[in-house]
Amino acid sequence: MRSGEEVVEDEEEEEEEEEEEQGGNGAEKDKVEEKEESAAQKQQRPAWAPCFYYRADKEVHYYVGQKIVIGAALDSYAGTVWPAALALCHYLDTQREQLSLVDKAVLEIGAGTGLMSVVAALLGASVTATDLPEVLGNLRANVMRNTRDRCRCTPQVAALSWGHDLESTFPTSVFRYDYVLAADVVYHHNFLDELLVTMKYFCKPGTTLIWANKVRFETDLTFTENFKKAFHTRLLAEDGEMKIFMATCKESERQNNMDG
């Protein structure tokens, strides 16, 4: 079995060969594709919509002044960049003075393709990207490809199954985070209770949880209500059905009241 680094190196070699075969016309082709988007389409895009193009199994995004190439895996939810991830990436990139990630310990749950973990790492955070064991290959390849020699701290990729053996895999005596990030982790599945348990486990006093979500089902609204009951929450941004919440644990709120 090949390592993640070997997979990334192979992919990079393939990209270089493809560019050579095209005779250096890739950049010109990209410019033509970007110009084809009409002015009307641009006006309809929400404020958080990023500048990117899609090619076969890859997406190219631009955040933190960097080109980010994301490989897709169409066989699972985790292989797609979802709208809430784009919204939160844009928020973190444009609000870095109000919400600085420099030298912060950041955990992403349900990292999927890894785009948001890459952006957080480029913003200076020490990042751990997590998802189910079976999707870590693509996640690791994307994170390594886009952060190597670009970041203050080398990001980590780890398996995390919501609600299961959390203390044994991420003991609180060892793992503490300044920020926990999650985007579009609430959709039509049967693990919402486990998701909330996981959020509560990692969101300790001193930790800020940032959750972005696009409402699609009634279950999204139910989860949002349970989320608000479990945490002290604040709405950071919204655009229609897209919402970004900031949350801290209720224990932190009680401690602040006592200190006051």
Number of C-alpha atoms within 10 A of each C-alpha: 4 6 9 18 13 12 15 19 13 12 15 13 11 12 12 11 12 13 14 12 11 10 9 11 11 14 10 10 11 12 10 11 12 13 9 8 10 9 9 8 8 10 9 9 10 11 11 17 14 15 10 14 14 12 9 7 12 14 16 14 17 16 22 17 8 13 12 21 19 26 24 20 19 10 9 11 15 23 20 20 22 18 17 23 26 19 27 26 26 20 17 20 20 14 11 13 9 8 11 15 22 15 15 17 20 25 27 24 27 24 29 32 30 31 27 28 33 26 25 30 29 25 21 18 26 24 28 22 28 24 22 16 11 10 20 23 15 22 27 23 23 24 27 20 21 22 20 12 10 12 17 16 16 17 22 15 23 15 17 20 17 20 18 12 11 16 13 8 13 14 12 14 7 7 12 19 21 20 25 23 23 25 26 22 24 25 18 12 8 9 14 19 13 14 19 17 17 18 24 18 15 24 24 20 16 13 19 20 25 21 26 27 25 23 18 13 11 10 15 19 13 11 17 15 11 13 18 13 11 17 20 16 18 13 13 14 14 15 12 8 9 16 18 21 20 19 23 22 22 18 15 17 14 12 11 10 9 8 7 6
